């Protein structure tokens, strides 16, 4: 099974109050990108990191020491995750992976058990993703009486949120068709968010379901896996979680 992992990482991490590129920000002394490489290298054949133009040389120098199959693309303007994810289309066409995985660069608390289950769950689904249900959600997927995802609420866009909600982990597995055909089709009609004025990826999930495509979800191993390192409070929470051995990675790669 050939898998290519896209890591949109053009954010500057301003809420972490650091001049370091967000994906190189240290958590327990290690850059965030190192956690992702170590976590996904056992199941992913190739990585593509989408960077801010100002960070390209620094990130390339860092990754050159890791001896991993990593390629780089640039998102010149901060127009949103949807556009960032679509940038490596030509690399996907050339490499022809069976699955295109996507993960946010700050989701370093995903447990290996969740990763392995994702690798085992794809089948013929257009999209497979782990989810977590928790109080005061940042994201909430709405379902109909047949358990299909039919809507999306996002706190960052000012939507009214439920007391408990089902959200993503910033980790998705797309079939090659879903990435190369369905996602560009969705992009042609996608609108910017009301609050962020960005073109978001997550509304693609209920849109894809409405097209009759197979969207599969499964529960994450732990609720905390849904936390991305966006603020100092997030950093403290994830750093303690990893330090206590809860999010242990598969193996230690030389240089990571």
N, C-alpha and C positions, 0 to 999 in steps of 0.2 A: 504494500500500500504506500503510494507516494503522497506525502503531505508537504505542503508549503505553508509556512506561518508568516502572516503579515502582522507587523507590529507598528501601528501608527504612533509615532513618538515625536511629533513636531511641536508639542507643547513645551512652554518654557518653565513650567512649574513655579509660577510667581507666588502662589499661595504658600509654598514652602520657604519663601523668602531666601532664595539661594541664587547665586549666579551660575551654578553648575547646571548643565542641561538635565532636564528632569530624569531621563532614563539613566543618567550616570550618578544621580543623587544617592549617597550611601545610606544603606539600612543595615545596622549592626556591622558597619565597616565595609560593606560590599555594595557596589553599584547595583541599582535595581535591575538593569539589563542582564547582569550576571545570573540573578535568580531565574529570570525567564529562560535564558539559554540552558541552564542546568536542568530546569524543570521539563523543558520540551524537547531537548536533544534526543532522548531515547525514542520519541515517537514521530518526530518531524524530520524530513529529509533536507529542507532548505529554509532559510530565514530571509525575509525582506523587511528591512527597517525603514520607515518613512520619516524623514528628518526635517527639522527647520534648517533653512540654508546656513544660518550662522553656526550650526553645530556639526556640520558634516565632517570637517577635517578632524575635529577632536574625537568624535565618536568612531570614525574609521580607524584612527590610531589605536584607540582602546580595543576595538574588536579584532584588529590585526594580530594581536598577541594570543588570541583564544583558539585559533586553529579550528574554526567552525565554518560551515558553508553559509556565509552571510553576504547579502547584497544590499545596496542602499538606493533609495529614491528620495526625492525632495518634494515637499509641499511648500510652494513658494508663498502662498497666501493662506491665512488661517480661516478657511471657509467651512471647516467642519470635518467630522470623522468620515462621513460618507465619501467625500471627495478624496480624503487621504487613503481610504481603503481601495478606491478605484485606480489610484495612480499606478500600481504595479501590474496592470492588466497585461501588458506585453510580456512581462516576465512569466506570468501564469500561462499565457498561450505558448510560450517557447518551452517551458518546463513540463507542461501537461500533467500536473498532479491530479491524483484521484480526488483529493480533498484540499480545499483552501481553508486553513484555520486563521482566525483573527484573535488577537488579544491586545488589550490596552497595556501600555508599558508600565503602568503603576499597579497592575493586579498581580502582585507577587506572592499573595497569600493563598493561591489556589493549591489545593492538596493533590499530591500525586494520584491518590485513589480516584479523584474526580477526573484527572487527565486520562487515566487508563480507561475509565468507564466511557469517556467521550470517544476515545479511540476504538472502543469495542461496539459503540452504539450507532454508528453512522448508517450502515445499510444503504438503502436507496432513498433516504430522506434528503430533501433539499437543504434543510438546516437542522442541526442538532445543537442544543446548548444546555448547560447546567443552569439551574436557577436556585434561588434561596428565598424563603419567605421569612420576613422579619418585621418588627414594629418600626414605625416612622420610616417607610421605604423612600429611597431616592428615585427608584423606578418601580412601576407596577404594570404588569401585563394583565389585561382584562380578558376573561375567557367566557365563552357561551356555555349553554347547557350540555353541549357535546364535548366540552373541555378544549375547544379550539381557541387559540389566541386571536382575538378580534379587535383589540384596542391596546393603547399604550398611554400611560400617564407618566410625566416626567417633572419632578420637582424643579429642576433647573429651568424649565420652560414656564413655570408658574402654574402648573396644573394642580387641581385639588387632589390631594393624596388620601388614600384610606389609612386607617390606624395601623393595619398590617397589610403588607403587599408582597407580591412575588416579583422579584427583580432578577436581572442577569448577573453574571460574574465578569462581564467584559471578556468572555471567551465563547467563541462560536466556531462550528465546523460547517462549511458550505460545500455542497457538491460543486464540481467544476462548472456544470450547467448553471447552477444558481449564481455563481460568481460572474461568469463570463456573459451570460445571457439575461438572467432575471434582474440582477443588480443594476446593470446599465439601463435596462428598461425602466426600472423604478426611478433611477436617477433623473431620467428625462422629465418626470412629473413631480419630483420631490420639491417641497417648499422649505424655506428657512424657518427655524424655530421662532416663535413669537418673542421670546425674551433674549435668547442667545444670538439670533440672526445667523445661525449656522445651519448647514445641511447635515442633519443627524442620520446615523445609520439605523438606530433601533426601530424607527417606524417601518423599516423594510420588513420586519418580522410579521406584524399583523397584515401588511400588504401582501406578502408572499402567501400567507395562509388564505387570504381572500381570493387568491388566484387558483385555489384548489391544490396547492403544493403541500407536500408532507413536511410539516414542522414538528420536530420532536424535542421534548424537554425531559430532563430528569433532575432529581434533587441533588444538590451539592452535598459533599461529605459534611461540611460544617457551614453554619451561617456566616461566620467571619470571612469566608472566602470571597464574599461579595464586596468587601471593603477595599477600595483602591487608595493608594497613598497620595492624597491630594492636599492634606493639611498637616500641621504639626500634630494635631490630635490623632489623625489617621496613622501617622508615622509611629507614634508611641504605641498605639494599639497593635499594629502589625509587627513592629520590632519585638515587642514582648511575646507575641504569639509565635514568631519564628524562633526566638531565643529559647523558648520552652520546648522546642522540638515538635510542635504540632504540625507545622507545614513543611516537614522534612522533604528534601528533594531526593531524587532517585539515587544519584551517585555524585561524587565530587570530580568534576572534569579538571584536568590540569590547567591552572591559570584562572579558574573561576573561584 
